[in-house]
Amino acid sequence: MAEHNRHAVRSYIRSITSLLLVLSFMCSLCSCTGNRGGFDGTKFASTRHISVLADSPEDPLADYIHDQVLADCNIDVKFVSSDYFSMEYGIVPDIAYTGNADKITTYYRMNSVKNISPYLEANDQALSDLKGLLGDENIYYCTDDRSEVWYLKAKKNTPDSGVTFIRADWLDVLGLDIPSTKEEFHDCLIAFRDNADLLLGEDASEIIPFFVDNEPNISCKPFFDSFYDPSISDCDFYIHGYCRATQDEYRDALITLNEWYHQDLLPEDFQNIFPNTKESYEPIENGFVGAFCAQYDYLYKNGENSHISALQKNKGKDARYIAVNTFENTDGEYTYWQEDYLEDNSRKIFLTSTCSDPLACLVYLNWLSNPKNTDKLRAYSYDSSSLESFLIIYQDTPVSESDAADTDCELALDTAFSVKVIQRGNKCVRYGPDVFASVKSDIDLNAAYQNSTSLFTCGVISAAEEDVEAVYSDLVILYALSGSKVIFDFRVTEWNKVIVFGNMEPL
């Protein structure tokens, strides 16, 4: 009888334990789904209340968003001024944002930021607009561990990659097709050089088929990026740094530019041309440049004071550039290489640990991510800067200020967006290039490293053809001694510390 009672008690305990486990699971599920019985995937049955950081909460757009979100989702949004936001003093809304990646990582380590991964996983359909807009690269930008998401990187609707601008009217005059490969582009440059009299008349001696300045790794970045190995490992990608000048393929790019330099395709004195000076843009405005690389809106921004306006004033309305992708890699793709966290000022949205309704916050962000809603907000708002302060999940695309150049600017935007961005590296160790300012070294890296890159690249490109191999061998050693070796060794150490040994302690 006693044995029977003991068996009954054990059975009862197992039943209670099973029930508690089920209840625990259900509670966990409800905490992520926000009680799906009161939520149909778009709208809550009972009104939810959330607070959101905003630059200008008094803007009429705030009232418009409040009313629309309340009607569509039954979420009552209270906008909180960013002037009073303080994580340190606990003055925080449910949804906040920052441009400082290191700061938000510190918040997360202090448990001041909520892990939103469970809510993202449990509400896939309800957050489809948010996920569709951001994609995995922005949702899981902060970490490679998909079970931990402590911020969402705002969708930047302007491309990081540069494009190549080439004189469309020169192509027409010479009967040339728009180039799409390095070889075709080189052929166009040769044709520009050989037909300078036809293209420029008495100014033929001023022709610059392909313009670069004394920072070729930047002004000629699409060219260099096309030489890199697309299958490079995460480890090698990281340790070679954001300049990538220590990668083996960088040498091949320098040797090719050296050949072009001695074919009179580059400015004779490019080593003395500094970026963002009149020497860097006047040749373009004066109509002497056949092609150059830049951001998609370089020619068109600033309206009547734009470079394209100056060109057409000097050379007539038919003078124009067209944006092309012309530097293919070994896979035949157009690529742009960029390290994770290189843009530490990009906006990052997070939920504070005091947020009591994460699902409602994410549904609100999902509403902002819906294309129809963003179009309505643009139509309602007359101030694009004001609009962007509310669309914290969607950074608005700058529009060309020159009506005559709008079409070419849009084409340049599309061309830049078609480039494949290769963005890896720092996410593995969770901090960005700015930490190198604190690297202990006898060399002032802030002062020496960037300048040494310019001296290295310009020295190789301008070397005598018969000496270029020897010059490269000498200058790459000097480049290493000027700071790149310190950074390389530091990165190797940090990779091993974090990835190999799993030590996530900060520097």
C-alpha positions as CSV (number, residue, x, y, z in Angstrom):
1,M,0.0,0.0,0.0
2,A,2.8,2.4,0.9
3,E,4.6,1.5,-2.3
4,H,1.4,2.3,-4.2
5,N,1.2,5.7,-2.5
6,R,4.8,6.5,-3.3
7,H,4.1,5.6,-7.0
8,A,1.1,7.8,-7.0
9,V,3.0,10.7,-5.5
10,R,5.8,10.3,-8.1
11,S,3.2,10.2,-10.9
12,Y,1.5,13.3,-9.5
13,I,4.9,15.1,-9.3
14,R,5.7,14.2,-12.9
15,S,2.3,15.4,-14.0
16,I,2.7,18.7,-12.2
17,T,6.3,19.1,-13.5
18,S,5.1,18.5,-17.1
19,L,2.3,21.0,-16.6
20,L,4.7,23.6,-15.3
21,L,7.0,23.0,-18.3
22,V,4.1,23.5,-20.7
23,L,2.9,26.6,-18.9
24,S,6.5,27.9,-18.9
25,F,6.8,27.3,-22.6
26,M,3.4,29.0,-23.2
27,C,4.4,32.0,-21.1
28,S,7.7,32.2,-23.0
29,L,5.8,32.1,-26.3
30,C,3.3,34.7,-25.2
31,S,6.1,37.0,-24.1
32,C,7.5,37.0,-27.6
33,T,4.2,37.1,-29.4
34,G,2.6,39.6,-27.1
35,N,-0.5,37.4,-26.6
36,R,-1.3,36.5,-30.1
37,G,-5.0,36.1,-29.2
38,G,-5.2,39.9,-29.1
39,F,-3.1,40.5,-32.2
40,D,-4.0,39.5,-35.7
41,G,-0.6,40.1,-37.3
42,T,-1.3,43.8,-38.0
43,K,-3.5,45.3,-35.4
44,F,-3.8,44.8,-31.6
45,A,-7.3,44.2,-30.1
46,S,-6.5,46.4,-27.1
47,T,-4.5,49.7,-27.4
48,R,-0.8,49.4,-26.8
49,H,1.3,52.3,-25.6
50,I,4.9,52.8,-26.6
51,S,7.4,55.7,-26.5
52,V,9.7,56.6,-29.3
53,L,12.8,58.9,-29.5
54,A,12.5,61.7,-32.1
55,D,14.6,64.7,-33.0
56,S,11.5,66.9,-33.5
57,P,8.5,65.6,-31.6
58,E,6.7,68.8,-32.0
59,D,6.7,68.5,-35.8
60,P,3.2,68.1,-37.3
61,L,4.5,64.9,-38.8
62,A,4.6,63.4,-35.4
63,D,0.8,63.9,-35.0
64,Y,0.2,62.4,-38.4
65,I,2.3,59.3,-37.6
66,H,0.6,59.0,-34.2
67,D,-2.9,59.0,-35.7
68,Q,-2.1,56.7,-38.6
69,V,-0.3,54.1,-36.4
70,L,-3.1,54.2,-33.9
71,A,-5.7,53.6,-36.6
72,D,-3.8,50.9,-38.5
73,C,-2.2,49.0,-35.6
74,N,-3.9,50.3,-32.4
75,I,-0.6,51.5,-31.1
76,D,-0.5,54.8,-29.2
77,V,2.9,56.3,-29.9
78,K,4.3,59.0,-27.6
79,F,7.3,60.8,-29.1
80,V,10.1,61.8,-26.7
81,S,12.6,64.6,-27.5
82,S,16.1,63.5,-28.1
83,D,17.2,66.5,-26.1
84,Y,16.2,64.8,-22.9
85,F,17.4,61.3,-23.8
86,S,19.9,59.9,-21.2
87,M,20.7,56.2,-20.7
88,E,22.9,57.1,-17.8
89,Y,20.1,58.8,-15.9
90,G,17.3,56.4,-16.9
91,I,15.4,58.9,-19.1
92,V,14.7,56.5,-21.9
93,P,11.8,55.7,-24.3
94,D,11.0,52.2,-25.5
95,I,12.6,52.8,-28.9
96,A,15.9,54.7,-29.1
97,Y,18.7,55.2,-31.6
98,T,22.3,56.1,-31.7
99,G,25.1,56.5,-34.3
100,N,27.7,55.2,-31.9
101,A,28.2,51.4,-32.3
102,D,30.7,51.2,-29.4
103,K,28.3,53.0,-27.1
104,I,25.3,50.7,-27.9
105,T,27.6,47.6,-27.5
106,T,28.5,48.9,-24.0
107,Y,24.8,49.4,-23.3
108,Y,24.1,45.8,-24.2
109,R,26.9,44.5,-22.0
110,M,25.3,46.5,-19.2
111,N,21.9,44.8,-19.8
112,S,20.5,48.2,-20.7
113,V,19.4,47.0,-24.2
114,K,16.8,44.3,-24.9
115,N,17.6,41.3,-27.0
116,I,15.0,41.4,-29.7
117,S,16.0,38.2,-31.5
118,P,13.2,36.0,-30.0
119,Y,10.5,38.5,-31.1
120,L,11.9,38.7,-34.6
121,E,11.9,34.9,-34.9
122,A,8.5,34.4,-33.4
123,N,6.7,37.0,-35.5
124,D,8.1,36.5,-39.0
125,Q,4.9,37.3,-40.9
126,A,3.9,40.2,-38.7
127,L,7.3,41.8,-39.3
128,S,7.6,41.0,-43.0
129,D,7.9,44.7,-44.1
130,L,10.6,45.3,-41.5
131,K,12.5,42.2,-42.5
132,G,12.0,42.8,-46.2
133,L,13.3,46.4,-46.0
134,L,16.4,45.6,-43.8
135,G,17.3,42.1,-44.9
136,D,19.6,39.9,-42.9
137,E,22.6,42.2,-43.4
138,N,20.9,45.0,-41.4
139,I,18.9,42.9,-38.9
140,Y,21.9,40.8,-37.9
141,Y,24.5,43.5,-38.5
142,C,25.6,43.7,-34.8
143,T,26.6,40.1,-34.5
144,D,27.0,36.8,-36.2
145,D,25.0,35.1,-33.5
146,R,21.4,35.2,-34.7
147,S,20.2,34.5,-31.2
148,E,21.4,37.9,-30.0
149,V,20.2,41.1,-31.8
150,W,20.6,44.2,-29.7
151,Y,20.1,46.8,-32.5
152,L,18.9,47.1,-36.1
153,K,21.0,49.0,-38.5
154,A,18.9,51.6,-40.3
155,K,18.4,51.0,-44.0
156,K,20.5,53.4,-45.9
157,N,18.9,54.1,-49.2
158,T,22.0,55.6,-50.7
159,P,24.7,53.2,-51.9
160,D,28.2,53.0,-50.3
161,S,29.8,51.9,-53.5
162,G,31.2,54.3,-56.0
163,V,30.7,54.3,-59.8
164,T,32.8,55.2,-62.8
165,F,31.7,58.3,-64.7
166,I,32.6,58.5,-68.4
167,R,32.0,61.3,-70.9
168,A,28.9,60.1,-72.8
169,D,29.3,62.8,-75.4
170,W,32.9,61.7,-76.1
171,L,31.7,58.1,-76.6
172,D,29.1,59.4,-79.1
173,V,31.6,61.5,-81.1
174,L,34.0,58.6,-81.4
175,G,31.3,56.0,-82.0
176,L,32.3,53.9,-79.0
177,D,30.0,51.6,-77.0
178,I,29.6,52.1,-73.3
179,P,32.3,50.0,-71.6
180,S,31.4,47.2,-69.1
181,T,34.8,45.6,-68.6
182,K,38.3,46.8,-67.7
183,E,39.6,45.9,-71.2
184,E,36.7,47.9,-72.9
185,F,37.3,50.8,-70.5
186,H,41.0,50.8,-71.3
187,D,40.2,50.8,-75.0
188,C,38.0,53.9,-74.4
189,L,40.8,55.7,-72.6
190,I,43.2,55.0,-75.4
191,A,40.6,56.3,-77.9
192,F,40.2,59.5,-75.8
193,R,44.0,60.0,-75.8
194,D,44.4,59.4,-79.5
195,N,41.6,61.7,-80.5
196,A,42.3,64.6,-78.1
197,D,42.4,67.1,-81.1
198,L,38.9,66.1,-82.1
199,L,37.5,66.1,-78.6
200,L,39.2,69.3,-77.2
201,G,40.6,71.2,-80.2
202,E,43.1,73.8,-79.1
203,D,42.9,72.4,-75.5
204,A,44.0,68.9,-76.7
205,S,47.2,69.0,-74.5
206,E,45.0,69.3,-71.4
207,I,43.2,66.0,-71.9
208,I,43.1,63.5,-68.9
209,P,41.6,60.2,-70.1
210,F,41.4,58.8,-66.5
211,F,41.5,61.1,-63.5
212,V,43.0,60.0,-60.1
213,D,44.5,62.1,-57.3
214,N,47.2,61.4,-54.7
215,E,45.0,59.0,-52.9
216,P,44.4,56.4,-55.6
217,N,43.1,53.8,-53.1
218,I,40.1,56.1,-52.6
219,S,39.7,58.0,-55.8
220,C,40.2,54.8,-57.8
221,K,38.6,52.4,-55.3
222,P,36.3,50.6,-57.8
223,F,39.4,49.8,-59.8
224,F,41.3,48.4,-56.9
225,D,38.2,46.5,-55.5
226,S,38.0,44.5,-58.8
227,F,41.3,42.9,-58.2
228,Y,40.6,41.4,-54.8
229,D,39.8,37.7,-54.3
230,P,36.1,37.3,-53.7
231,S,36.7,34.0,-51.8
232,I,39.0,35.5,-49.2
233,S,38.5,34.1,-45.7
234,D,37.0,36.2,-42.9
235,C,40.3,36.0,-41.1
236,D,42.4,37.3,-44.0
237,F,39.7,39.9,-44.7
238,Y,40.0,41.2,-41.2
239,I,43.7,41.2,-40.7
240,H,44.5,43.0,-43.9
241,G,42.6,46.1,-42.8
242,Y,40.2,48.5,-44.4
243,C,42.8,49.9,-46.8
244,R,43.5,46.3,-48.1
245,A,46.9,47.5,-49.5
246,T,48.7,44.5,-47.9
247,Q,46.6,42.0,-49.9
248,D,48.5,40.2,-52.7
249,E,46.1,41.5,-55.3
250,Y,46.8,45.1,-54.5
251,R,50.2,44.8,-56.2
252,D,48.5,43.7,-59.4
253,A,46.3,46.8,-59.4
254,L,49.3,49.1,-58.8
255,I,51.2,47.5,-61.6
256,T,48.3,48.0,-64.0
257,L,47.9,51.7,-63.0
258,N,51.6,52.1,-63.6
259,E,51.1,50.8,-67.1
260,W,48.3,53.3,-67.6
261,Y,50.3,56.1,-66.2
262,H,53.1,55.5,-68.8
263,Q,50.5,55.3,-71.5
264,D,49.5,58.9,-70.7
265,L,46.1,58.0,-69.4
266,L,46.4,59.5,-65.9
267,P,47.3,63.1,-64.9
268,E,51.0,63.6,-65.2
269,D,51.2,65.2,-61.8
270,F,48.5,63.2,-60.0
271,Q,50.8,62.8,-56.9
272,N,50.4,66.5,-56.2
273,I,46.6,66.7,-56.6
274,F,44.9,66.6,-53.2
275,P,41.3,65.5,-52.9
276,N,38.5,68.2,-52.6
277,T,40.7,71.0,-53.9
278,K,40.1,73.0,-57.1
279,E,42.9,71.0,-58.7
280,S,40.8,67.9,-58.2
281,Y,37.5,69.2,-59.7
282,E,38.4,72.0,-62.1
283,P,39.7,69.6,-64.8
284,I,36.3,67.9,-64.7
285,E,34.4,71.2,-64.8
286,N,36.7,72.5,-67.7
287,G,35.8,69.4,-69.7
288,F,39.3,67.9,-69.9
289,V,38.5,64.6,-68.1
290,G,37.3,61.5,-69.9
291,A,36.5,59.3,-66.9
292,F,36.8,59.2,-63.1
293,C,35.4,57.4,-60.1
294,A,33.2,58.9,-57.4
295,Q,30.0,58.6,-55.4
296,Y,26.9,58.5,-57.5
297,D,25.8,62.1,-56.7
298,Y,29.2,63.7,-57.0
299,L,28.5,65.5,-60.2
300,Y,24.9,66.5,-59.4
301,K,24.6,67.8,-55.9
302,N,24.6,71.5,-55.0
303,G,22.2,72.5,-57.8
304,E,23.4,75.4,-59.8
305,N,26.8,75.1,-58.2
306,S,27.2,71.5,-59.1
307,H,30.1,70.2,-61.1
308,I,27.8,69.1,-64.0
309,S,26.4,72.6,-64.2
310,A,29.9,74.1,-64.4
311,L,30.9,71.6,-67.1
312,Q,27.8,72.5,-69.2
313,K,28.4,76.2,-68.8
314,N,32.0,75.7,-70.0
315,K,31.4,73.1,-72.8
316,G,27.7,73.3,-73.6
317,K,24.6,71.4,-72.7
318,D,25.6,68.3,-74.7
319,A,28.6,67.7,-72.3
320,R,27.5,65.0,-69.9
321,Y,28.8,62.0,-68.1
322,I,27.2,58.6,-67.7
323,A,27.7,56.3,-64.7
324,V,29.0,52.8,-65.5
325,N,30.3,49.7,-63.7
326,T,33.3,48.7,-65.7
327,F,35.7,47.0,-63.3
328,E,34.8,43.4,-63.1
329,N,36.4,40.9,-60.6
330,T,37.6,37.3,-61.3
331,D,33.9,36.2,-61.0
332,G,32.8,38.7,-63.5
333,E,31.0,40.7,-60.8
334,Y,31.2,44.4,-59.8
335,T,32.2,44.5,-56.1
336,Y,32.7,47.1,-53.4
337,W,34.8,46.0,-50.4
338,Q,34.0,47.5,-47.0
339,E,34.6,46.5,-43.4
340,D,31.8,46.0,-40.9
341,Y,31.4,49.1,-38.7
342,L,33.4,51.3,-41.0
343,E,30.4,53.6,-40.9
344,D,30.1,53.9,-37.1
345,N,27.9,57.0,-37.5
346,S,25.1,55.0,-39.2
347,R,21.9,55.1,-37.3
348,K,21.2,52.1,-35.1
349,I,17.7,51.4,-33.6
350,F,17.4,49.6,-30.3
351,L,14.8,48.8,-27.6
352,T,15.8,49.8,-24.1
353,S,15.7,47.2,-21.3
354,T,12.7,49.1,-19.7
355,C,10.5,48.4,-22.7
356,S,7.5,46.4,-21.6
357,D,6.0,45.7,-25.0
358,P,8.7,44.8,-27.5
359,L,6.2,43.3,-30.0
360,A,4.3,46.6,-30.2
361,C,7.6,48.4,-30.8
362,L,8.6,46.1,-33.6
363,V,5.1,46.3,-35.2
364,Y,5.5,50.1,-35.1
365,L,8.9,49.8,-36.9
366,N,7.3,47.4,-39.3
367,W,4.6,50.0,-40.1
368,L,7.4,52.5,-40.9
369,S,9.0,50.0,-43.2
370,N,5.9,49.5,-45.4
371,P,6.6,51.2,-48.7
372,K,3.0,52.6,-49.0
373,N,3.4,54.2,-45.6
374,T,6.7,55.7,-46.4
375,D,5.4,57.1,-49.6
376,K,2.4,58.7,-47.7
377,L,4.8,60.2,-45.2
378,R,6.9,61.7,-48.0
379,A,3.8,63.2,-49.6
380,Y,2.7,64.6,-46.2
381,S,6.1,66.1,-45.3
382,Y,7.5,69.1,-46.9
383,D,10.8,68.9,-45.1
384,S,13.0,65.9,-46.0
385,S,15.3,66.4,-43.0
386,S,12.3,66.4,-40.7
387,L,10.9,63.3,-42.4
388,E,14.2,61.4,-41.9
389,S,14.2,62.1,-38.2
390,F,10.9,60.1,-37.9
391,L,11.7,57.4,-40.4
392,I,14.5,56.1,-38.1
393,I,14.3,52.8,-39.9
394,Y,14.6,54.3,-43.4
395,Q,17.1,57.0,-44.3
396,D,15.7,59.0,-47.1
397,T,17.5,59.2,-50.5
398,P,18.9,62.6,-51.3
399,V,17.4,64.0,-54.5
400,S,19.5,65.8,-57.1
401,E,19.1,69.6,-56.7
402,S,19.6,70.2,-60.5
403,D,16.4,69.3,-62.4
404,A,18.4,69.0,-65.7
405,A,20.6,66.3,-64.1
406,D,17.9,64.3,-62.4
407,T,17.8,61.5,-64.9
408,D,21.5,61.0,-65.0
409,C,21.6,61.2,-61.2
410,E,19.0,58.5,-60.9
411,L,20.9,56.3,-63.4
412,A,24.0,56.8,-61.4
413,L,22.1,55.7,-58.3
414,D,20.9,52.6,-60.0
415,T,24.4,51.8,-61.2
416,A,25.8,52.1,-57.7
417,F,23.1,49.9,-56.2
418,S,23.9,47.2,-58.7
419,V,27.3,46.7,-57.2
420,K,27.8,43.8,-54.8
421,V,29.0,45.0,-51.4
422,I,31.5,42.6,-49.7
423,Q,31.2,43.7,-46.1
424,R,32.9,41.5,-43.5
425,G,35.6,41.5,-40.9
426,N,35.0,43.5,-37.7
427,K,31.7,42.0,-36.8
428,C,33.6,38.9,-35.8
429,V,35.5,40.8,-33.1
430,R,32.7,43.4,-32.4
431,Y,34.6,46.6,-32.7
432,G,35.7,48.8,-35.5
433,P,38.7,50.5,-37.0
434,D,38.5,53.5,-34.6
435,V,40.1,51.3,-31.9
436,F,43.5,51.6,-33.7
437,A,43.9,55.1,-32.3
438,S,44.5,53.4,-29.0
439,V,47.0,50.8,-30.3
440,K,50.3,51.1,-28.3
441,S,53.1,51.8,-30.8
442,D,56.1,54.0,-31.2
443,I,54.4,55.3,-34.4
444,D,51.7,57.9,-34.3
445,L,49.3,55.8,-36.5
446,N,46.8,58.6,-36.9
447,A,49.5,60.8,-38.4
448,A,51.5,58.3,-40.3
449,Y,49.4,55.4,-41.6
450,Q,47.1,57.2,-44.0
451,N,49.9,59.3,-45.4
452,S,52.1,56.3,-45.8
453,T,49.3,54.6,-48.0
454,S,49.4,57.6,-50.3
455,L,53.2,57.7,-50.5
456,F,53.2,53.9,-51.2
457,T,50.6,53.9,-53.9
458,C,51.7,57.0,-55.7
459,G,55.3,55.9,-55.6
460,V,54.6,52.6,-57.3
461,I,52.2,54.0,-59.9
462,S,54.7,56.7,-61.0
463,A,57.8,54.5,-61.0
464,A,59.7,54.0,-64.2
465,E,58.3,51.0,-66.1
466,E,61.6,49.1,-65.9
467,D,61.9,49.7,-62.2
468,V,58.3,49.2,-61.0
469,E,58.8,45.7,-59.5
470,A,61.9,46.8,-57.6
471,V,60.1,50.0,-56.4
472,Y,57.2,48.0,-55.2
473,S,59.4,45.7,-53.2
474,D,61.2,48.6,-51.6
475,L,58.1,50.7,-50.9
476,V,55.9,47.9,-49.5
477,I,58.6,47.4,-46.8
478,L,58.6,51.1,-46.0
479,Y,54.8,51.0,-45.9
480,A,54.9,48.2,-43.4
481,L,57.4,50.0,-41.2
482,S,55.2,53.2,-41.4
483,G,52.3,51.6,-39.5
484,S,50.6,49.0,-41.5
485,K,52.6,46.2,-39.9
486,V,51.6,47.4,-36.4
487,I,47.9,47.3,-37.4
488,F,48.4,44.0,-39.2
489,D,49.9,42.4,-36.1
490,F,47.3,43.9,-33.8
491,R,44.5,42.5,-35.9
492,V,46.1,39.0,-35.9
493,T,46.3,39.1,-32.1
494,E,42.7,40.3,-31.8
495,W,41.4,37.7,-34.2
496,N,43.1,34.9,-32.3
497,K,41.9,36.3,-28.9
498,V,38.3,36.6,-29.9
499,I,37.7,34.0,-32.6
500,V,40.3,31.3,-31.7
501,F,40.2,31.5,-27.9
502,G,36.7,33.1,-27.5
503,N,37.9,36.0,-25.3
504,M,35.3,38.8,-25.7
505,E,36.9,41.1,-23.1
506,P,37.2,44.6,-24.4
507,L,40.6,46.2,-25.2
